[in-house]
Amino acid sequence: MATNRPFPIDATLTAVAIAYRNPAHALIYRRALPPLQVLSEQFKWNEFPIGEAFTVPELEVGRKGRPGQVEFTAEERDSSVPASVRPAM
């Protein structure tokens, strides 16, 4: 009996995929993103207006034309980490 599925189903390979787990020594998270000591409880970031993210600028350039410039505005914000979230060092 043929099934109406877009891919072949193999019960053995499905069982292997479900049972496989990465051993802890093979994970690279410590090498890729090592834990760092936080130097300050205060931090700053740039907040961009959401309207600028969804505006499509006119970027077409003719044979002898010059490309236009696209500018974005941002407002610098600052904050701090609450005491309840800070890890004990």
C-alpha positions as CSV (number, residue, x, y, z in Angstrom):
1,M,0.0,0.0,0.0
2,A,1.5,3.3,-1.1
3,T,1.5,6.3,1.3
4,N,0.8,9.8,0.2
5,R,3.9,11.4,1.7
6,P,6.5,13.6,0.0
7,F,9.4,11.7,1.5
8,P,10.3,8.0,2.1
9,I,9.8,6.8,5.7
10,D,12.3,4.5,7.2
11,A,11.4,3.3,10.8
12,T,15.0,2.4,11.6
13,L,16.5,5.8,10.6
14,T,13.7,7.5,12.5
15,A,14.5,5.5,15.6
16,V,18.2,6.4,15.3
17,A,17.5,10.1,14.9
18,I,15.2,10.1,18.0
19,A,17.6,8.2,20.1
20,Y,20.9,10.1,19.2
21,R,22.2,12.5,21.8
22,N,25.4,14.6,21.5
23,P,27.9,13.6,24.2
24,A,28.7,16.5,26.6
25,H,32.4,16.5,25.7
26,A,31.5,17.1,22.0
27,L,29.6,20.4,22.6
28,I,31.5,23.5,21.6
29,Y,29.5,26.1,23.5
30,R,32.3,26.7,26.0
31,R,34.8,27.4,23.1
32,A,32.4,29.4,21.0
33,L,30.9,31.5,23.8
34,P,33.0,31.3,26.9
35,P,31.6,32.8,30.1
36,L,32.9,36.3,30.7
37,Q,33.1,38.4,33.8
38,V,30.7,41.4,33.5
39,L,32.6,44.6,34.2
40,S,29.6,46.8,34.9
41,E,25.9,46.5,35.8
42,Q,25.0,49.4,33.5
43,F,24.8,48.9,29.7
44,K,23.8,50.9,26.6
45,W,22.3,50.1,23.3
46,N,20.9,51.9,20.2
47,E,17.1,51.8,19.7
48,F,16.0,52.2,16.1
49,P,12.5,53.3,15.2
50,I,10.4,50.3,14.0
51,G,9.1,52.3,11.0
52,E,12.5,52.7,9.5
53,A,13.0,48.9,9.5
54,F,10.0,48.3,7.2
55,T,10.4,51.3,4.9
56,V,11.7,50.3,1.5
57,P,14.0,53.1,0.1
58,E,14.2,54.0,-3.5
59,L,17.5,52.3,-4.6
60,E,17.2,52.1,-8.3
61,V,20.2,53.6,-10.2
62,G,20.3,54.6,-13.9
63,R,23.1,54.1,-16.3
64,K,24.7,57.5,-15.4
65,G,23.1,57.9,-12.1
66,R,24.6,57.8,-8.6
67,P,23.3,55.6,-5.9
68,G,21.4,57.3,-3.1
69,Q,22.3,57.2,0.5
70,V,20.2,55.5,3.1
71,E,20.3,57.0,6.6
72,F,18.9,55.5,9.8
73,T,18.3,57.3,13.1
74,A,18.8,55.8,16.5
75,E,18.4,56.9,20.1
76,E,20.9,55.7,22.7
77,R,19.3,54.0,25.7
78,D,20.8,52.8,28.9
79,S,19.8,50.4,31.6
80,S,21.1,48.2,34.3
81,V,20.9,44.6,35.4
82,P,18.5,44.1,38.3
83,A,20.0,42.6,41.5
84,S,17.7,39.6,41.4
85,V,19.3,38.5,38.0
86,R,22.9,39.1,38.8
87,P,24.9,35.9,39.2
88,A,27.0,35.5,42.4
89,M,30.7,35.6,41.6
